[in-house]
Amino acid sequence: MEAYEAIIHMGMRGTVNDSVFHGGTKAERLPAIATLVLCKRADEQGGASTEHIPGNRDRALTTLAAHLWPTEMAQLVQSLEPGVEVQGVCQYLAQADRLCLAAHVLRAQDHTDHDDISDAIARAVAAGSTRAEALARVESKHRELTDVLTRAAETYKKATQAYMAVGRAEQAITTTRSAGDTHVVLAKILRSMDRYERAARAFEAGAAAYTDAGHSTEAAETDRDAANAYTALAEVYERGGLHKRAADAYELAADAYWRAAKSYTQAQQPDQARKAYEMAADAYWKAAESYTQAQQPDQARKAYELAADTEMRAERYALGANAYMAAGLPWQAGDAYKLAGFHEQAVDAYELAADTDMQAHRYARAGDFYMLAGLRAQAVDAYQRAAKADR
Protein backbone atom coordinates (compact mmCIF):
# COMPACT_ATOMS: atom_id res chain seq x y z
CA MET A 1 0.00 0.00 0.00
CA GLU A 2 2.91 2.37 0.78
CA ALA A 3 4.41 1.85 -2.68
CA TYR A 4 1.01 2.48 -4.25
CA GLU A 5 0.63 5.77 -2.39
CA ALA A 6 4.19 6.77 -3.20
CA ILE A 7 3.58 6.36 -6.92
CA ILE A 8 0.40 8.38 -6.76
CA HIS A 9 1.87 11.28 -4.76
CA MET A 10 5.55 11.29 -5.69
CA GLY A 11 6.04 9.41 -8.95
CA MET A 12 8.69 6.68 -9.11
CA ARG A 13 10.48 8.04 -5.99
CA GLY A 14 11.61 11.04 -7.94
CA THR A 15 13.26 9.12 -10.77
CA VAL A 16 10.49 9.85 -13.27
CA ASN A 17 9.52 13.27 -14.53
CA ASP A 18 6.41 14.34 -12.64
CA SER A 19 4.54 15.15 -15.84
CA VAL A 20 4.60 11.51 -16.88
CA PHE A 21 2.52 10.53 -13.89
CA HIS A 22 0.79 13.71 -12.80
CA GLY A 23 -0.06 15.42 -16.07
CA GLY A 24 -3.51 15.31 -17.65
CA THR A 25 -6.45 13.80 -15.81
CA LYS A 26 -4.51 13.01 -12.64
CA ALA A 27 -7.38 11.64 -10.57
CA GLU A 28 -8.19 8.95 -13.15
CA ARG A 29 -4.67 8.15 -14.36
CA LEU A 30 -2.67 7.85 -11.18
CA PRO A 31 -4.46 4.99 -9.41
CA ALA A 32 -4.46 3.00 -12.66
CA ILE A 33 -0.76 3.66 -13.25
CA ALA A 34 0.10 2.74 -9.68
CA THR A 35 -1.77 -0.55 -9.93
CA LEU A 36 -0.06 -1.46 -13.20
CA VAL A 37 3.45 -0.50 -12.03
CA LEU A 38 3.05 -2.72 -8.98
CA CYS A 39 1.70 -5.54 -11.14
CA LYS A 40 4.85 -5.30 -13.24
CA ARG A 41 6.97 -5.63 -10.12
CA ALA A 42 5.00 -8.70 -9.11
CA ASP A 43 5.56 -10.25 -12.54
CA GLU A 44 9.28 -9.61 -12.26
CA GLN A 45 9.33 -11.40 -8.91
CA GLY A 46 8.47 -14.73 -10.48
CA GLY A 47 4.77 -14.12 -10.79
CA ALA A 48 4.21 -13.06 -7.18
CA SER A 49 0.63 -12.68 -6.03
CA THR A 50 -1.15 -9.43 -6.97
CA GLU A 51 -3.89 -10.06 -4.44
CA HIS A 52 -2.80 -7.25 -2.11
CA ILE A 53 -2.16 -4.67 -4.86
CA PRO A 54 -4.85 -1.97 -4.68
CA GLY A 55 -7.08 -1.79 -7.72
CA ASN A 56 -7.84 -4.30 -10.45
CA ARG A 57 -5.37 -4.94 -13.27
CA ASP A 58 -7.96 -5.24 -16.04
CA ARG A 59 -9.89 -2.18 -14.92
CA ALA A 60 -6.67 -0.23 -14.57
CA LEU A 61 -5.84 -0.96 -18.19
CA THR A 62 -9.23 0.12 -19.50
CA THR A 63 -9.11 3.25 -17.33
CA LEU A 64 -5.64 4.23 -18.50
CA ALA A 65 -6.57 3.55 -22.13
CA ALA A 66 -9.38 6.08 -21.77
CA HIS A 67 -7.09 8.73 -20.23
CA LEU A 68 -3.91 8.53 -22.29
CA TRP A 69 -2.94 11.70 -24.06
CA PRO A 70 -3.08 11.66 -27.89
CA THR A 71 0.71 11.72 -28.08
CA GLU A 72 0.94 8.79 -25.70
CA MET A 73 -1.57 6.84 -27.76
CA ALA A 74 0.44 7.47 -30.91
CA GLN A 75 3.72 6.51 -29.19
CA LEU A 76 2.16 3.33 -27.80
CA VAL A 77 0.83 2.19 -31.18
CA GLN A 78 4.15 3.06 -32.85
CA SER A 79 5.97 0.94 -30.26
CA LEU A 80 4.30 -2.13 -31.74
CA GLU A 81 6.64 -1.77 -34.70
CA PRO A 82 10.00 -3.61 -34.46
CA GLY A 83 12.82 -1.50 -33.09
CA VAL A 84 10.62 1.34 -31.77
CA GLU A 85 11.12 2.07 -28.07
CA VAL A 86 8.24 2.62 -25.69
CA GLN A 87 8.06 6.17 -24.39
CA GLY A 88 6.10 8.02 -21.73
CA VAL A 89 4.26 6.35 -18.88
CA CYS A 90 3.86 3.10 -20.83
CA GLN A 91 7.56 2.32 -20.49
CA TYR A 92 6.95 1.60 -16.81
CA LEU A 93 4.34 -1.08 -17.50
CA ALA A 94 4.83 -4.79 -18.03
CA GLN A 95 5.18 -5.89 -21.64
CA ALA A 96 1.89 -7.80 -21.53
CA ASP A 97 0.09 -4.76 -20.11
CA ARG A 98 1.60 -2.52 -22.79
CA LEU A 99 0.35 -4.87 -25.50
CA CYS A 100 -3.11 -5.07 -23.97
CA LEU A 101 -3.21 -1.29 -23.57
CA ALA A 102 -2.17 -0.84 -27.21
CA ALA A 103 -4.94 -3.20 -28.28
CA HIS A 104 -7.45 -1.20 -26.24
CA VAL A 105 -6.25 1.99 -27.96
CA LEU A 106 -6.51 0.46 -31.42
CA ARG A 107 -9.94 -0.95 -30.64
CA ALA A 108 -11.11 2.49 -29.47
CA GLN A 109 -10.23 3.94 -32.87
CA ASP A 110 -13.29 2.12 -34.24
CA HIS A 111 -15.91 4.81 -33.76
CA THR A 112 -18.19 3.50 -36.50
CA ASP A 113 -20.58 0.66 -35.79
CA HIS A 114 -21.26 -1.90 -38.50
CA ASP A 115 -24.88 -0.71 -38.46
CA ASP A 116 -23.66 2.75 -39.52
CA ILE A 117 -22.15 1.24 -42.65
CA SER A 118 -25.29 -0.79 -43.33
CA ASP A 119 -27.42 2.32 -42.91
CA ALA A 120 -25.18 4.30 -45.28
CA ILE A 121 -25.48 1.56 -47.89
CA ALA A 122 -29.26 1.39 -47.47
CA ARG A 123 -29.62 5.17 -47.82
CA ALA A 124 -27.54 5.18 -51.00
CA VAL A 125 -29.60 2.37 -52.52
CA ALA A 126 -32.83 4.14 -51.56
CA ALA A 127 -31.54 7.26 -53.30
CA GLY A 128 -31.11 5.33 -56.54
CA SER A 129 -27.62 3.86 -56.38
CA THR A 130 -26.96 0.22 -57.13
CA ARG A 131 -25.66 -1.86 -54.24
CA ALA A 132 -22.27 -2.05 -55.93
CA GLU A 133 -22.15 1.74 -56.17
CA ALA A 134 -23.22 2.07 -52.54
CA LEU A 135 -20.52 -0.35 -51.41
CA ALA A 136 -17.91 1.58 -53.37
CA ARG A 137 -18.86 4.79 -51.53
CA VAL A 138 -18.02 3.34 -48.12
CA GLU A 139 -15.04 1.27 -49.27
CA SER A 140 -12.37 3.57 -47.86
CA LYS A 141 -14.03 3.75 -44.45
CA HIS A 142 -14.53 0.00 -44.51
CA ARG A 143 -10.86 -0.62 -45.26
CA GLU A 144 -9.77 1.75 -42.51
CA LEU A 145 -11.98 0.01 -39.95
CA THR A 146 -11.03 -3.52 -40.93
CA ASP A 147 -7.33 -2.70 -40.86
CA VAL A 148 -7.42 -1.25 -37.36
CA LEU A 149 -9.65 -4.00 -35.99
CA THR A 150 -7.44 -6.69 -37.48
CA ARG A 151 -4.41 -5.12 -35.84
CA ALA A 152 -6.23 -4.81 -32.52
CA ALA A 153 -7.18 -8.50 -32.57
CA GLU A 154 -3.61 -9.51 -33.38
CA THR A 155 -2.29 -7.33 -30.54
CA TYR A 156 -4.71 -8.89 -28.06
CA LYS A 157 -3.36 -12.30 -29.06
CA LYS A 158 0.20 -11.13 -28.45
CA ALA A 159 -0.86 -9.81 -25.06
CA THR A 160 -2.40 -13.19 -24.26
CA GLN A 161 0.87 -14.93 -25.06
CA ALA A 162 2.81 -12.44 -22.94
CA TYR A 163 0.49 -12.93 -19.97
CA MET A 164 0.79 -16.70 -20.27
CA ALA A 165 4.57 -16.39 -20.34
CA VAL A 166 4.53 -14.80 -16.87
CA GLY A 167 1.84 -17.11 -15.50
CA ARG A 168 -1.06 -14.64 -15.51
CA ALA A 169 -3.83 -16.95 -16.70
CA GLU A 170 -6.66 -14.68 -15.57
CA GLN A 171 -5.39 -11.78 -17.65
CA ALA A 172 -4.74 -14.15 -20.57
CA ILE A 173 -8.39 -15.23 -20.50
CA THR A 174 -9.56 -11.61 -20.43
CA THR A 175 -7.45 -10.61 -23.42
CA THR A 176 -8.53 -13.72 -25.29
CA ARG A 177 -12.13 -12.69 -24.75
CA SER A 178 -11.28 -9.19 -25.98
CA ALA A 179 -9.71 -10.69 -29.11
CA GLY A 180 -12.93 -12.62 -29.70
CA ASP A 181 -15.05 -9.50 -29.30
CA THR A 182 -12.83 -7.64 -31.75
CA HIS A 183 -13.02 -10.42 -34.34
CA VAL A 184 -16.81 -10.35 -34.10
CA VAL A 185 -17.00 -6.59 -34.66
CA LEU A 186 -14.65 -7.02 -37.63
CA ALA A 187 -16.80 -9.84 -38.99
CA LYS A 188 -20.00 -7.80 -38.78
CA ILE A 189 -18.41 -4.94 -40.71
CA LEU A 190 -17.18 -7.35 -43.39
CA ARG A 191 -20.63 -8.93 -43.60
CA SER A 192 -22.28 -5.54 -44.04
CA MET A 193 -19.97 -5.02 -47.02
CA ASP A 194 -20.94 -8.41 -48.55
CA ARG A 195 -17.43 -9.75 -47.84
CA TYR A 196 -18.95 -13.05 -46.78
CA GLU A 197 -15.87 -15.26 -46.91
CA ARG A 198 -13.72 -12.86 -44.88
CA ALA A 199 -16.63 -12.31 -42.50
CA ALA A 200 -17.00 -16.05 -41.97
CA ARG A 201 -13.30 -16.43 -41.21
CA ALA A 202 -13.42 -13.53 -38.74
CA PHE A 203 -16.45 -15.08 -37.03
CA GLU A 204 -14.55 -18.38 -36.85
CA ALA A 205 -11.57 -16.63 -35.26
CA GLY A 206 -13.92 -15.01 -32.76
CA ALA A 207 -15.53 -18.35 -31.92
CA ALA A 208 -12.12 -19.96 -31.43
CA ALA A 209 -11.13 -17.15 -29.04
CA TYR A 210 -14.35 -17.54 -27.06
CA THR A 211 -13.72 -21.28 -26.84
CA ASP A 212 -10.21 -20.67 -25.52
CA ALA A 213 -11.62 -18.22 -22.97
CA GLY A 214 -14.17 -20.79 -21.79
CA HIS A 215 -17.24 -18.97 -23.15
CA SER A 216 -19.01 -21.88 -24.83
CA THR A 217 -22.35 -20.21 -25.54
CA GLU A 218 -20.71 -17.20 -27.20
CA ALA A 219 -18.50 -19.56 -29.20
CA ALA A 220 -21.54 -21.49 -30.41
CA GLU A 221 -23.45 -18.37 -31.41
CA THR A 222 -20.43 -16.96 -33.23
CA ASP A 223 -19.84 -20.20 -35.14
CA ARG A 224 -23.50 -20.05 -36.19
CA ASP A 225 -22.81 -16.55 -37.53
CA ALA A 226 -19.85 -17.99 -39.43
CA ALA A 227 -22.08 -20.69 -40.89
CA ASN A 228 -24.64 -18.10 -41.98
CA ALA A 229 -21.90 -16.10 -43.71
CA TYR A 230 -20.68 -19.21 -45.55
CA THR A 231 -24.27 -19.94 -46.59
CA ALA A 232 -24.63 -16.42 -47.97
CA LEU A 233 -21.37 -16.95 -49.89
CA ALA A 234 -22.67 -20.26 -51.28
CA GLU A 235 -25.84 -18.56 -52.47
CA VAL A 236 -23.78 -15.94 -54.30
CA TYR A 237 -21.85 -18.71 -56.04
CA GLU A 238 -25.08 -20.52 -56.90
CA ARG A 239 -26.51 -17.42 -58.56
CA GLY A 240 -23.33 -17.18 -60.62
CA GLY A 241 -23.52 -20.80 -61.69
CA LEU A 242 -20.38 -21.71 -59.73
CA HIS A 243 -21.83 -24.89 -58.25
CA LYS A 244 -18.55 -26.48 -57.12
CA ARG A 245 -17.60 -23.37 -55.15
CA ALA A 246 -21.11 -23.21 -53.74
CA ALA A 247 -20.87 -26.81 -52.56
CA ASP A 248 -17.53 -26.14 -50.88
CA ALA A 249 -19.01 -23.12 -49.09
CA TYR A 250 -22.02 -25.14 -47.91
CA GLU A 251 -19.64 -27.73 -46.46
CA LEU A 252 -17.76 -24.99 -44.60
CA ALA A 253 -21.11 -23.82 -43.25
CA ALA A 254 -21.87 -27.35 -42.08
CA ASP A 255 -18.49 -27.58 -40.35
CA ALA A 256 -19.24 -24.34 -38.49
CA TYR A 257 -22.66 -25.62 -37.41
CA TRP A 258 -20.97 -28.78 -36.09
CA ARG A 259 -18.59 -26.68 -34.01
CA ALA A 260 -21.57 -24.69 -32.74
CA ALA A 261 -23.34 -27.90 -31.75
CA LYS A 262 -20.31 -29.09 -29.81
CA SER A 263 -20.04 -25.75 -28.01
CA TYR A 264 -23.74 -25.82 -27.14
CA THR A 265 -23.22 -29.31 -25.76
CA GLN A 266 -20.31 -28.02 -23.69
CA ALA A 267 -22.60 -25.27 -22.42
CA GLN A 268 -25.23 -27.90 -21.50
CA GLN A 269 -27.78 -26.61 -24.00
CA PRO A 270 -28.92 -29.84 -25.71
CA ASP A 271 -31.87 -28.31 -27.56
CA GLN A 272 -29.65 -25.68 -29.17
CA ALA A 273 -27.07 -28.35 -29.98
CA ARG A 274 -29.67 -30.49 -31.73
CA LYS A 275 -30.85 -27.47 -33.73
CA ALA A 276 -27.27 -26.76 -34.80
CA TYR A 277 -26.88 -30.37 -35.96
CA GLU A 278 -30.09 -30.02 -37.97
CA MET A 279 -28.74 -26.91 -39.67
CA ALA A 280 -25.45 -28.70 -40.36
CA ALA A 281 -27.35 -31.55 -41.99
CA ASP A 282 -29.34 -29.09 -44.13
CA ALA A 283 -26.07 -27.53 -45.29
CA TYR A 284 -24.65 -30.94 -46.25
CA TRP A 285 -27.81 -31.68 -48.26
CA LYS A 286 -27.33 -28.41 -50.15
CA ALA A 287 -23.67 -29.23 -50.70
CA ALA A 288 -24.61 -32.60 -52.18
CA GLU A 289 -27.11 -30.97 -54.52
CA SER A 290 -24.54 -28.41 -55.63
CA TYR A 291 -21.91 -31.09 -56.22
CA THR A 292 -24.47 -32.92 -58.37
CA GLN A 293 -25.06 -29.73 -60.35
CA ALA A 294 -21.29 -29.44 -60.76
CA GLN A 295 -21.13 -33.04 -62.05
CA GLN A 296 -19.03 -34.17 -59.09
CA PRO A 297 -20.80 -37.46 -58.20
CA ASP A 298 -18.17 -38.80 -55.79
CA GLN A 299 -18.18 -35.63 -53.74
CA ALA A 300 -21.97 -35.55 -53.86
CA ARG A 301 -22.13 -39.06 -52.40
CA LYS A 302 -19.72 -38.08 -49.65
CA ALA A 303 -21.80 -35.01 -48.84
CA TYR A 304 -24.94 -37.15 -48.67
CA GLU A 305 -23.16 -39.49 -46.27
CA LEU A 306 -22.12 -36.56 -44.09
CA ALA A 307 -25.71 -35.30 -44.20
CA ALA A 308 -26.90 -38.73 -43.10
CA ASP A 309 -24.43 -38.98 -40.22
CA THR A 310 -25.44 -35.51 -39.06
CA GLU A 311 -29.16 -36.25 -39.36
CA MET A 312 -28.61 -39.25 -37.10
CA ARG A 313 -26.85 -37.02 -34.57
CA ALA A 314 -29.85 -34.68 -34.76
CA GLU A 315 -32.16 -37.69 -34.25
CA ARG A 316 -33.95 -37.06 -37.56
CA TYR A 317 -33.74 -40.72 -38.43
CA ALA A 318 -36.00 -40.79 -41.48
CA LEU A 319 -34.06 -37.96 -43.11
CA GLY A 320 -30.85 -39.74 -42.19
CA ALA A 321 -32.11 -42.89 -43.89
CA ASN A 322 -33.00 -40.95 -47.03
CA ALA A 323 -29.53 -39.43 -47.09
CA TYR A 324 -27.88 -42.83 -46.66
CA MET A 325 -29.91 -44.11 -49.60
CA ALA A 326 -28.78 -41.12 -51.68
CA ALA A 327 -25.19 -41.92 -50.68
CA GLY A 328 -25.58 -45.52 -51.85
CA LEU A 329 -25.42 -46.98 -48.33
CA PRO A 330 -28.60 -49.04 -48.08
CA TRP A 331 -27.79 -51.08 -44.97
CA GLN A 332 -27.13 -47.92 -42.95
CA ALA A 333 -30.41 -46.64 -44.36
CA GLY A 334 -32.13 -49.79 -43.14
CA ASP A 335 -30.88 -49.23 -39.60
CA ALA A 336 -32.03 -45.60 -39.71
CA TYR A 337 -35.47 -46.52 -41.06
CA LYS A 338 -35.85 -48.99 -38.17
CA LEU A 339 -35.04 -46.24 -35.67
CA ALA A 340 -37.61 -44.03 -37.38
CA GLY A 341 -40.23 -46.77 -37.15
CA PHE A 342 -40.48 -47.13 -40.95
CA HIS A 343 -40.29 -50.92 -41.07
CA GLU A 344 -41.32 -51.44 -44.70
CA GLN A 345 -38.69 -49.01 -45.92
CA ALA A 346 -36.15 -50.73 -43.67
CA VAL A 347 -36.96 -54.10 -45.26
CA ASP A 348 -36.54 -52.64 -48.75
CA ALA A 349 -33.21 -51.08 -47.78
CA TYR A 350 -31.85 -54.31 -46.27
CA GLU A 351 -32.93 -56.26 -49.34
CA LEU A 352 -31.17 -53.78 -51.60
CA ALA A 353 -28.04 -54.05 -49.43
CA ALA A 354 -28.19 -57.84 -49.65
CA ASP A 355 -28.64 -57.81 -53.43
CA THR A 356 -25.67 -55.46 -53.75
CA ASP A 357 -23.49 -57.74 -51.63
CA MET A 358 -24.56 -60.80 -53.61
CA GLN A 359 -23.43 -59.12 -56.82
CA ALA A 360 -20.10 -58.34 -55.15
CA HIS A 361 -19.77 -61.96 -53.94
CA ARG A 362 -19.98 -60.91 -50.29
CA TYR A 363 -22.32 -63.79 -49.59
CA ALA A 364 -22.12 -64.03 -45.80
CA ARG A 365 -22.94 -60.38 -45.30
CA ALA A 366 -25.69 -60.64 -47.90
CA GLY A 367 -27.18 -63.47 -45.87
CA ASP A 368 -27.21 -61.27 -42.77
CA PHE A 369 -29.06 -58.52 -44.60
CA TYR A 370 -31.57 -60.96 -46.09
CA MET A 371 -32.26 -62.15 -42.55
CA LEU A 372 -32.83 -58.59 -41.41
CA ALA A 373 -35.24 -58.18 -44.33
CA GLY A 374 -37.09 -61.34 -43.25
CA LEU A 375 -36.16 -63.17 -46.47
CA ARG A 376 -35.05 -66.50 -45.03
CA ALA A 377 -34.88 -68.45 -48.32
CA GLN A 378 -32.58 -65.86 -49.89
CA ALA A 379 -30.52 -65.81 -46.69
CA VAL A 380 -30.06 -69.60 -46.72
CA ASP A 381 -28.95 -69.47 -50.36
CA ALA A 382 -26.46 -66.72 -49.56
CA TYR A 383 -25.02 -68.60 -46.60
CA GLN A 384 -24.65 -71.76 -48.70
CA ARG A 385 -22.75 -69.80 -51.31
CA ALA A 386 -20.55 -68.37 -48.60
CA ALA A 387 -19.79 -71.87 -47.30
CA LYS A 388 -18.84 -73.09 -50.78
CA ALA A 389 -16.61 -70.11 -51.34
CA ASP A 390 -14.75 -70.82 -48.10
CA ARG A 391 -13.89 -74.41 -49.13
N, C-alpha and C positions, 0 to 999 in steps of 0.2 A: 504493500500500500504506500510506503514511503517513497519508493522509486516512482510509482505512478504519479503521486503528488509532485514530486520533484520535476518530472517531465512537463507536467502541466504548467507549473509556476516558474520554472527556471530554464527549461530547455534541457539539452543533454549535458547537465552540470557545467554549462558555460562553454562547451566545446562546439556548439552549433549556433550559427547566427540566429538571433532571436526572431528575425522575420520569418524564418522557415517554419517555426512552430506557432508563433503568436500573430502572424499577419492574417488578414482576411477575417473570416467568420470564426473568431477565436473560440467562442463558447461551444460551437459544434465540432470544430476540428480537433481541439486539444485532447478531449477524452478519448476520441477515436485513435489519434496518433499514439497516445500513451499506451492504450491497450495493445496496439499492434507492435510497438517497439518492445514491450515486455514479452509478447508472444514470440518475437524473433529470438530474444534471449533464451526463452524456454526451449525453442527448437535447437539452438546451438549447444544446449546442455544435454544433448542426447534425447531430446523429446520429453523434457521434464513436463510435469503436469501444469496445465494452465488454469486449473480449477480455482485458484486463489487470485488470479489476475482480475482486477475490476473490469467490468464491461464484457461484451460478447464479441468474439473475433469476427463472426460473419456480419453482425450489425455494424461493427466498427468499419469494416470495409465498405459497406453500402453507404454509411454516413460520410466517410471521407470522399468517396467517389462523387457524392453530391455537393461537396464543398471544396473541391480542388479548384485552384485558379485556372483560367484558360491556358496560361503558359505551362503550368504543371501538367495539365492534361496532354498538351502537345508533346512535352518532354517525355512523359510516361509512354505514350504510344510510339514515339520515335525510338525509345529504348528497346522496343521489341525487335528492332533491326540488329543484325550481327555487328558487333564492334561499337555500338553506341552506348555510352555510359549513362547510368541513371543519375538524374540530378534532382535537386530540391529535396523535399521531405521524403519522397519515395525511396531515396537511397538508404534510409534508415529502417526500411521494412524488410521482412524476409522475402526471399525470391518468390516463393509461392504466393505470398500476399501481393507482391507487386504484379505478378501475372494476373491474379484474380482481379485486382483493382483495374488493371489495363483493360481486361475483358469487360468489366462494368462500364468503363468509360466508352469503349467502342459500342457496346450495346446501347448506351444512352444516346448515341448519335442518331439512332433510328427514331426520328420524331414522326414518321409517317406510318400509320397503321395500314395493313393490307386492305382494309375496307375503304380507305381513302383512295387507293389506286383503283379498286373496283368501281367506286362511285365516279371517279374521273372518266373511266372507260365508258360506263353506262351513260353519263351525260353527253359524251362525245358522240356515241351511237345515236342517242335520242335527237341530237342536233343534226343528224344526217350523215355522219361519218360511217365508213365501214368499220368492222371490228379491227381489221388489220391496221387501218389508219389510226384508230383510237389507241391501239397498242403502241404504235410507233411514237405517238405523242408523249407517252409516259416512259419510253424506253430508257432515257438517260437517268431519270429518277429511280427507275427499277434497278438499273445496273449499279448505281451508287449505293442503294440500300442492300442489295444482295452481296456486294463486295464487303461492306462493313460488317454485315451480320455473319458472313462466312469467316471473316477474320476473328470476330468475337468468339464464335464457337470454337475455332481452333485454339484460341488463347485460353479459353476455359479448360480445354483438354490438357494443355501444357501445365496449367495450374494444378489440375487434378494429379498429374504425374509428379509434380514437385511436392505436393502435400503428402502423397503416398511415400515418397522418398524419405521424408522426415517422420513418418509414422503418424500422420494426422488424418486418420480415416474419416472422421466426422466432417472435416473441411473438404476432403476429397469427394464425399458423397454430395455435399452441397454444391460444389462446382460442377460435378457431373450433372446434377439436376439443372443447373443454370445452362449448361451446354445443350441439354435436351430442349429446354424452353426456347433457346435461341434458334436451334434447328427448326423448331415448329414455326416460329415467326417467319423465318426464311422460307420455309416450305409454303406457307400461306400466300406470301407475296409472289412466289414463283407460280403457284396455281392460279392466282388472279390474272397473271400474264399469259396463261395457257401454256406455260412451260411444264407440262405434266410429268415428263420423265425426270427432270431435275427436282421437281416438287416431291415426287414419290421417293427419290433417293434421300432428300432432306428429311422427309417424314420418317423414313427408315432409320436414319442416323439419330433422330430424336427419340424414336422408340428404343433403340439400342442403349442410348444414354439413360433413359428412364429405367430400363431393365437393370442396368448396372447400379443405379441408385436405389434399387429396391422398390420402385413405384410401378407395380404390375398393372394396375388398372390404367394408368396413364400410358404405359407402354402399349397395352392392347388397343386403346382408342387411337393412338397415333399410328399403329400399324394398320388399323382399319382405314385411316385417312390415306396412308400410302397405297393400300389396295384400291381405294376409290380413284386415286390419281392414275394408277396403272390402267384401270378400267377405262377412264376417260381417254388415255393415250391409245388404248386398243381400238376404241370407237373411232378415233381420228384416222387410224390406219385402215380400219374397215371401210370408211367412207372414201378413202383414196384407193381402194382395191388392193391394199398391201396386206393380204390375208396372213401370210407367214409372220410378218411383224406383229400383226394383231394377235395372233395365237401366242406368240412369245410374251407379249404384254399381259394377256389374260393369265398365263401361267405365273408370271411375276405377281399378279394380283392375288392369285390363289395362295402362293407362298406367304404373302403378307397376311392374308386371312388366317392361315395356319398358325403363324407366329402369334397373332392376336388371340386365337383360341387357346393356345398354350399359356399366354399371359393371364387371360381370364381364369383359366383353371388354377393358376398359381394364386390368383387373387380370390379364389373360392367363389367364383361366380359361374356356376355350371350352365345356367340358362343362356348367358351371354356367350359362353364358350361354344355351346351347341349351335347358336345362331351364326357364329363366325365360321364354324365348320360347314354349315349349310351354304354360306356365301362362297366359301372356298370351292365347294363342290360345283356350284353354279358357274364359277369362273372356269373350272376345268372343262365343264360341258361346252362352254363357249370356245375355249381353246381348241377342243376337239373338232368342233364345227368349222372353225377357221382353218385348222390344218387340212381338213377335208377340202375346203374351198381352194386351198393352196396346193392341192394334189400331193399331200404329204401323208400317205395312208399309215405308215409306221408310227409317225409321231401322233397321228390322230388316235390310233389304238392305244398308245401309251397314255394319252390324255384321258381317254375314256376310262382306262384302268385306274388312273389317279382319281378321277371323278367318283368311280365306284368305291374305292377305298375310303374316300372322304365322306361319301354318303353313308357308309356303314358307321363311321365314327360319329356322324350326326344322327344316327339311328333312323335314317330314312331308307329302310331296307328295300322297299319296292324299287325306289329310284336307283339304289345301289345295284340291284339285280339287273335292271335295264341297262345300266352302264357296263356291267360285266358282260352282258350279251353283246353290246356294241363293240366291246374290246375283244370279242372272240374267246371269252372265258366262261363257257356254259356251266361247268361244275360249280364255280364260285357263285354264278347266278342262281343255280339251284339252291345252294345253301342260303342265299339271301332271300329268295322267294319263300323258303320255309320259315325264316324268321319273320317275314311279313305276313305269314298266314295264307299265302297264295299257293296252295298245294298242287293244283293242276299245272300251273306254270313251272313249279319246281320239278314235277315229273317230266315235263317236256324238256326242260333244261338238262336234267340228268341223262335223259335218253339221247339227246344231242351230244352230250359229252361222251357217252359210251360209244355212240356210232363213230365219233371222231377218233377215239382211241382204237377202235377195231380197225379202222382204215390205216392207222399208224402202227398196227401190230402190237399195241400195248394191251394185250388181252386180259391180263389179270385186273388191271385198273378198270378196263371196260366192264368186266364182270361186276365189280363193286358198284359202278354207276348204274348198271342195269338193275341191280338189287335195290338200290335207292329209289329207282323209278318203279319198282314193283314188277319188273319184267323178269320173272324167274327163269323162263325157258331160255331167253337170250343170255341171261347170266350164266346158266349152266353151260351153254355152248361156248361162251367166252372163256370160262374156267378150263374147259376141256382143251381148248386151243392153247391156252397158256401152259397146261401140263405137257402137251405134246412138244411145244416149243422148248421146254426145259430139258427134254430127254436128250 
